[in-house]
Amino acid sequence: MEEIKKIIEESIETKKRFLDVEGNLKSIGIAVNVIVESFKNGGKVLICGNGGSAADAQHIAGELVDRFLLDRKGLPVIALTTDSSVITAWGNDKDFNKIFERQVEALGKQGDVLIGISTSGNSENVVKGMEKAKENGMRIVSLTGKDGGKIKELSDVNINVESSETPRIQECHSVIYHIICELVEKEMVGGKDD
């Protein structure tokens, strides 16, 4: 029981530290504005990450395409982690580090947003996807851990959880992207059910 309590307390402490870092809440607000602006101008959101962050990408897409709390029209969001044929073809024939770059090249355009998720901040395939997004004139929002790594430098908006523990980073990312989904949804429906 003590071990369970300790893990929960560590998760809470990570979130408290995130809350106390100056600029973190502002970064979430800016990310919401970037995403809403893209949607209102006919853009879409692409999301990428690996492992648990791939699952987070799919989670975010599910919340925004379907619904979070409000009944509304679907929003154009694609998790680049879900097309197994594209990922395995490109990963096998060319380079796994370019699986997101290729999809951003094919699907992303100026005015769209790429959300990159990486607990290390250095996932090479996410980095390459972001580099291609910049070439395409897309805005980049990222969720990272540790010191933000290379991904922080490539981002228009970086939301970083300063922790070296992957599970704690992912737990905090979950809170962050739920906030983003809720606020984006409210902005897109004017704060009420459609």
BAKOLLO-293748 format. One record per residue (C-alpha): residue number from 0; residue in one letter; chain; x, y, z. Coordinates in Angstrom, 2 decimals, decimal comma. Layout:
! BAKOLLO-293748
<node pos="NUM" code="A" unit="A" x="X" y="Y" z="Z"/>
...
//
This chain:
! BAKOLLO-293748
<node pos="0" code="M" unit="A" x="0,00" y="0,00" z="0,00"/>
<node pos="1" code="E" unit="A" x="2,87" y="2,39" z="0,74"/>
<node pos="2" code="E" unit="A" x="4,32" y="1,84" z="-2,75"/>
<node pos="3" code="I" unit="A" x="0,96" y="2,63" z="-4,36"/>
<node pos="4" code="K" unit="A" x="0,63" y="5,78" z="-2,26"/>
<node pos="5" code="K" unit="A" x="4,19" y="6,83" z="-3,16"/>
<node pos="6" code="I" unit="A" x="3,53" y="6,50" z="-6,92"/>
<node pos="7" code="I" unit="A" x="0,32" y="8,55" z="-6,68"/>
<node pos="8" code="E" unit="A" x="2,11" y="11,22" z="-4,62"/>
<node pos="9" code="E" unit="A" x="4,93" y="11,38" z="-7,22"/>
<node pos="10" code="S" unit="A" x="2,34" y="11,91" z="-9,96"/>
<node pos="11" code="I" unit="A" x="0,66" y="14,69" z="-7,98"/>
<node pos="12" code="E" unit="A" x="4,04" y="16,31" z="-7,21"/>
<node pos="13" code="T" unit="A" x="5,01" y="16,33" z="-10,90"/>
<node pos="14" code="K" unit="A" x="1,78" y="18,13" z="-11,75"/>
<node pos="15" code="K" unit="A" x="2,33" y="20,63" z="-8,91"/>
<node pos="16" code="R" unit="A" x="5,85" y="21,36" z="-10,18"/>
<node pos="17" code="F" unit="A" x="4,47" y="21,86" z="-13,70"/>
<node pos="18" code="L" unit="A" x="1,84" y="24,26" z="-12,35"/>
<node pos="19" code="D" unit="A" x="4,51" y="26,27" z="-10,50"/>
<node pos="20" code="V" unit="A" x="6,77" y="26,81" z="-13,53"/>
<node pos="21" code="E" unit="A" x="6,24" y="30,33" z="-14,85"/>
<node pos="22" code="G" unit="A" x="4,94" y="30,36" z="-18,39"/>
<node pos="23" code="N" unit="A" x="3,49" y="26,84" z="-18,50"/>
<node pos="24" code="L" unit="A" x="-0,14" y="27,92" z="-18,24"/>
<node pos="25" code="K" unit="A" x="0,44" y="30,68" z="-20,79"/>
<node pos="26" code="S" unit="A" x="1,94" y="28,10" z="-23,18"/>
<node pos="27" code="I" unit="A" x="-1,20" y="25,96" z="-22,90"/>
<node pos="28" code="G" unit="A" x="-3,32" y="29,01" z="-23,71"/>
<node pos="29" code="I" unit="A" x="-1,16" y="29,87" z="-26,72"/>
<node pos="30" code="A" unit="A" x="-1,39" y="26,25" z="-27,96"/>
<node pos="31" code="V" unit="A" x="-5,20" y="26,44" z="-27,73"/>
<node pos="32" code="N" unit="A" x="-5,19" y="29,70" z="-29,72"/>
<node pos="33" code="V" unit="A" x="-2,90" y="28,27" z="-32,42"/>
<node pos="34" code="I" unit="A" x="-5,13" y="25,21" z="-32,86"/>
<node pos="35" code="V" unit="A" x="-8,40" y="27,19" z="-32,86"/>
<node pos="36" code="E" unit="A" x="-6,99" y="29,70" z="-35,37"/>
<node pos="37" code="S" unit="A" x="-6,04" y="26,84" z="-37,69"/>
<node pos="38" code="F" unit="A" x="-9,50" y="25,26" z="-37,47"/>
<node pos="39" code="K" unit="A" x="-11,27" y="28,59" z="-38,03"/>
<node pos="40" code="N" unit="A" x="-9,15" y="29,19" z="-41,13"/>
<node pos="41" code="G" unit="A" x="-9,90" y="25,79" z="-42,66"/>
<node pos="42" code="G" unit="A" x="-6,78" y="24,03" z="-41,36"/>
<node pos="43" code="K" unit="A" x="-6,30" y="20,72" z="-39,64"/>
<node pos="44" code="V" unit="A" x="-4,16" y="19,22" z="-36,89"/>
<node pos="45" code="L" unit="A" x="-1,72" y="16,34" z="-37,38"/>
<node pos="46" code="I" unit="A" x="-0,31" y="14,59" z="-34,29"/>
<node pos="47" code="C" unit="A" x="2,69" y="12,26" z="-33,84"/>
<node pos="48" code="G" unit="A" x="4,58" y="10,44" z="-31,13"/>
<node pos="49" code="N" unit="A" x="6,01" y="7,01" z="-30,28"/>
<node pos="50" code="G" unit="A" x="4,85" y="4,29" z="-27,87"/>
<node pos="51" code="G" unit="A" x="2,74" y="5,82" z="-25,11"/>
<node pos="52" code="S" unit="A" x="2,96" y="9,16" z="-26,92"/>
<node pos="53" code="A" unit="A" x="1,52" y="7,46" z="-30,03"/>
<node pos="54" code="A" unit="A" x="-1,41" y="6,36" z="-27,89"/>
<node pos="55" code="D" unit="A" x="-1,71" y="9,96" z="-26,63"/>
<node pos="56" code="A" unit="A" x="-1,77" y="11,20" z="-30,25"/>
<node pos="57" code="Q" unit="A" x="-4,67" y="8,85" z="-30,96"/>
<node pos="58" code="H" unit="A" x="-6,41" y="9,88" z="-27,73"/>
<node pos="59" code="I" unit="A" x="-6,25" y="13,58" z="-28,68"/>
<node pos="60" code="A" unit="A" x="-7,52" y="12,84" z="-32,20"/>
<node pos="61" code="G" unit="A" x="-10,39" y="10,80" z="-30,76"/>
<node pos="62" code="E" unit="A" x="-11,42" y="13,60" z="-28,40"/>
<node pos="63" code="L" unit="A" x="-11,40" y="16,26" z="-31,12"/>
<node pos="64" code="V" unit="A" x="-12,82" y="14,31" z="-34,06"/>
<node pos="65" code="D" unit="A" x="-15,61" y="12,84" z="-31,89"/>
<node pos="66" code="R" unit="A" x="-16,30" y="15,02" z="-28,85"/>
<node pos="67" code="F" unit="A" x="-14,76" y="15,88" z="-25,51"/>
<node pos="68" code="L" unit="A" x="-17,60" y="17,28" z="-23,38"/>
<node pos="69" code="L" unit="A" x="-19,85" y="19,05" z="-25,87"/>
<node pos="70" code="D" unit="A" x="-21,97" y="17,81" z="-28,77"/>
<node pos="71" code="R" unit="A" x="-20,63" y="19,54" z="-31,89"/>
<node pos="72" code="K" unit="A" x="-19,33" y="19,02" z="-35,40"/>
<node pos="73" code="G" unit="A" x="-16,18" y="16,94" z="-35,75"/>
<node pos="74" code="L" unit="A" x="-12,85" y="18,71" z="-35,97"/>
<node pos="75" code="P" unit="A" x="-10,21" y="17,76" z="-38,59"/>
<node pos="76" code="V" unit="A" x="-7,50" y="15,95" z="-36,64"/>
<node pos="77" code="I" unit="A" x="-5,32" y="13,05" z="-37,81"/>
<node pos="78" code="A" unit="A" x="-3,05" y="10,92" z="-35,62"/>
<node pos="79" code="L" unit="A" x="-0,09" y="10,02" z="-37,83"/>
<node pos="80" code="T" unit="A" x="0,45" y="6,95" z="-35,64"/>
<node pos="81" code="T" unit="A" x="-2,54" y="4,96" z="-36,89"/>
<node pos="82" code="D" unit="A" x="-1,99" y="4,05" z="-40,53"/>
<node pos="83" code="S" unit="A" x="-0,07" y="0,80" z="-40,13"/>
<node pos="84" code="S" unit="A" x="0,30" y="0,27" z="-43,88"/>
<node pos="85" code="V" unit="A" x="1,94" y="3,67" z="-44,41"/>
<node pos="86" code="I" unit="A" x="4,12" y="3,36" z="-41,31"/>
<node pos="87" code="T" unit="A" x="5,34" y="-0,17" z="-42,05"/>
<node pos="88" code="A" unit="A" x="5,81" y="0,44" z="-45,80"/>
<node pos="89" code="W" unit="A" x="7,87" y="3,59" z="-45,32"/>
<node pos="90" code="G" unit="A" x="9,67" y="2,21" z="-42,25"/>
<node pos="91" code="N" unit="A" x="10,62" y="-0,98" z="-44,11"/>
<node pos="92" code="D" unit="A" x="11,35" y="0,45" z="-47,57"/>
<node pos="93" code="K" unit="A" x="12,99" y="3,72" z="-46,54"/>
<node pos="94" code="D" unit="A" x="13,60" y="4,84" z="-42,97"/>
<node pos="95" code="F" unit="A" x="11,60" y="4,50" z="-39,72"/>
<node pos="96" code="N" unit="A" x="12,99" y="7,87" z="-38,64"/>
<node pos="97" code="K" unit="A" x="11,07" y="9,44" z="-41,54"/>
<node pos="98" code="I" unit="A" x="7,62" y="7,90" z="-40,99"/>
<node pos="99" code="F" unit="A" x="6,12" y="11,17" z="-39,73"/>
<node pos="100" code="E" unit="A" x="8,12" y="13,35" z="-42,13"/>
<node pos="101" code="R" unit="A" x="6,60" y="11,48" z="-45,08"/>
<node pos="102" code="Q" unit="A" x="3,05" y="11,81" z="-43,78"/>
<node pos="103" code="V" unit="A" x="3,51" y="15,52" z="-43,01"/>
<node pos="104" code="E" unit="A" x="4,83" y="15,97" z="-46,54"/>
<node pos="105" code="A" unit="A" x="1,73" y="14,25" z="-47,95"/>
<node pos="106" code="L" unit="A" x="-0,95" y="15,69" z="-45,65"/>
<node pos="107" code="G" unit="A" x="0,30" y="18,94" z="-44,13"/>
<node pos="108" code="K" unit="A" x="-0,06" y="22,39" z="-45,63"/>
<node pos="109" code="Q" unit="A" x="0,44" y="25,99" z="-44,64"/>
<node pos="110" code="G" unit="A" x="-1,98" y="26,94" z="-41,90"/>
<node pos="111" code="D" unit="A" x="-2,16" y="23,43" z="-40,43"/>
<node pos="112" code="V" unit="A" x="-0,75" y="22,52" z="-37,01"/>
<node pos="113" code="L" unit="A" x="1,54" y="19,63" z="-36,09"/>
<node pos="114" code="I" unit="A" x="1,47" y="18,45" z="-32,48"/>
<node pos="115" code="G" unit="A" x="4,59" y="16,45" z="-31,60"/>
<node pos="116" code="I" unit="A" x="4,73" y="14,45" z="-28,38"/>
<node pos="117" code="S" unit="A" x="7,98" y="13,10" z="-26,93"/>
<node pos="118" code="T" unit="A" x="8,87" y="12,44" z="-23,30"/>
<node pos="119" code="S" unit="A" x="12,59" y="12,72" z="-24,14"/>
<node pos="120" code="G" unit="A" x="12,19" y="15,73" z="-26,43"/>
<node pos="121" code="N" unit="A" x="14,55" y="14,03" z="-28,87"/>
<node pos="122" code="S" unit="A" x="12,53" y="11,38" z="-30,77"/>
<node pos="123" code="E" unit="A" x="14,18" y="11,49" z="-34,20"/>
<node pos="124" code="N" unit="A" x="11,07" y="10,68" z="-36,21"/>
<node pos="125" code="V" unit="A" x="9,12" y="13,44" z="-34,42"/>
<node pos="126" code="V" unit="A" x="12,00" y="15,87" z="-35,02"/>
<node pos="127" code="K" unit="A" x="12,01" y="15,05" z="-38,74"/>
<node pos="128" code="G" unit="A" x="8,23" y="15,43" z="-38,91"/>
<node pos="129" code="M" unit="A" x="8,58" y="18,88" z="-37,34"/>
<node pos="130" code="E" unit="A" x="11,31" y="19,91" z="-39,75"/>
<node pos="131" code="K" unit="A" x="9,02" y="18,99" z="-42,66"/>
<node pos="132" code="A" unit="A" x="6,12" y="20,85" z="-41,00"/>
<node pos="133" code="K" unit="A" x="8,27" y="24,01" z="-40,87"/>
<node pos="134" code="E" unit="A" x="9,04" y="23,59" z="-44,60"/>
<node pos="135" code="N" unit="A" x="5,29" y="23,28" z="-45,25"/>
<node pos="136" code="G" unit="A" x="4,50" y="26,50" z="-43,34"/>
<node pos="137" code="M" unit="A" x="2,77" y="24,71" z="-40,48"/>
<node pos="138" code="R" unit="A" x="2,71" y="25,82" z="-36,83"/>
<node pos="139" code="I" unit="A" x="4,22" y="23,39" z="-34,31"/>
<node pos="140" code="V" unit="A" x="2,97" y="22,64" z="-30,80"/>
<node pos="141" code="S" unit="A" x="4,89" y="20,13" z="-28,70"/>
<node pos="142" code="L" unit="A" x="4,51" y="18,25" z="-25,45"/>
<node pos="143" code="T" unit="A" x="7,88" y="17,19" z="-24,07"/>
<node pos="144" code="G" unit="A" x="9,67" y="16,06" z="-20,94"/>
<node pos="145" code="K" unit="A" x="13,12" y="16,41" z="-19,39"/>
<node pos="146" code="D" unit="A" x="14,61" y="19,66" z="-20,82"/>
<node pos="147" code="G" unit="A" x="12,49" y="19,66" z="-24,01"/>
<node pos="148" code="G" unit="A" x="15,39" y="18,53" z="-26,18"/>
<node pos="149" code="K" unit="A" x="15,62" y="19,23" z="-29,93"/>
<node pos="150" code="I" unit="A" x="11,83" y="19,33" z="-30,18"/>
<node pos="151" code="K" unit="A" x="11,60" y="22,38" z="-27,91"/>
<node pos="152" code="E" unit="A" x="13,85" y="24,30" z="-30,30"/>
<node pos="153" code="L" unit="A" x="11,71" y="23,43" z="-33,35"/>
<node pos="154" code="S" unit="A" x="8,40" y="24,34" z="-31,71"/>
<node pos="155" code="D" unit="A" x="6,33" y="27,49" z="-31,99"/>
<node pos="156" code="V" unit="A" x="4,79" y="26,47" z="-28,66"/>
<node pos="157" code="N" unit="A" x="6,51" y="24,01" z="-26,33"/>
<node pos="158" code="I" unit="A" x="4,80" y="22,66" z="-23,22"/>
<node pos="159" code="N" unit="A" x="7,48" y="20,91" z="-21,20"/>
<node pos="160" code="V" unit="A" x="7,15" y="18,73" z="-18,12"/>
<node pos="161" code="E" unit="A" x="10,45" y="19,00" z="-16,27"/>
<node pos="162" code="S" unit="A" x="10,82" y="15,42" z="-15,10"/>
<node pos="163" code="S" unit="A" x="13,05" y="12,50" z="-16,08"/>
<node pos="164" code="E" unit="A" x="10,43" y="9,87" z="-15,20"/>
<node pos="165" code="T" unit="A" x="8,56" y="8,82" z="-18,34"/>
<node pos="166" code="P" unit="A" x="5,36" y="7,66" z="-16,57"/>
<node pos="167" code="R" unit="A" x="5,10" y="10,91" z="-14,59"/>
<node pos="168" code="I" unit="A" x="5,67" y="12,96" z="-17,77"/>
<node pos="169" code="Q" unit="A" x="2,96" y="11,02" z="-19,60"/>
<node pos="170" code="E" unit="A" x="0,51" y="11,47" z="-16,72"/>
<node pos="171" code="C" unit="A" x="1,08" y="15,22" z="-16,79"/>
<node pos="172" code="H" unit="A" x="0,79" y="15,25" z="-20,60"/>
<node pos="173" code="S" unit="A" x="-2,63" y="13,64" z="-20,22"/>
<node pos="174" code="V" unit="A" x="-3,82" y="16,50" z="-18,00"/>
<node pos="175" code="I" unit="A" x="-2,36" y="19,07" z="-20,41"/>
<node pos="176" code="Y" unit="A" x="-3,96" y="17,68" z="-23,55"/>
<node pos="177" code="H" unit="A" x="-7,30" y="17,21" z="-21,81"/>
<node pos="178" code="I" unit="A" x="-7,18" y="20,92" z="-20,94"/>
<node pos="179" code="I" unit="A" x="-6,32" y="21,75" z="-24,56"/>
<node pos="180" code="C" unit="A" x="-9,16" y="19,57" z="-25,87"/>
<node pos="181" code="E" unit="A" x="-11,67" y="21,13" z="-23,49"/>
<node pos="182" code="L" unit="A" x="-10,69" y="24,71" z="-24,27"/>
<node pos="183" code="V" unit="A" x="-10,44" y="24,14" z="-28,04"/>
<node pos="184" code="E" unit="A" x="-13,88" y="22,55" z="-28,03"/>
<node pos="185" code="K" unit="A" x="-15,40" y="25,45" z="-26,07"/>
<node pos="186" code="E" unit="A" x="-13,83" y="27,98" z="-28,44"/>
<node pos="187" code="M" unit="A" x="-15,11" y="26,13" z="-31,49"/>
<node pos="188" code="V" unit="A" x="-18,70" y="26,06" z="-30,22"/>
<node pos="189" code="G" unit="A" x="-18,71" y="29,43" z="-28,49"/>
<node pos="190" code="G" unit="A" x="-18,72" y="27,85" z="-25,04"/>
<node pos="191" code="K" unit="A" x="-21,98" y="25,93" z="-25,38"/>
<node pos="192" code="D" unit="A" x="-23,43" y="22,73" z="-26,86"/>
<node pos="193" code="D" unit="A" x="-24,03" y="22,85" z="-30,63"/>
//
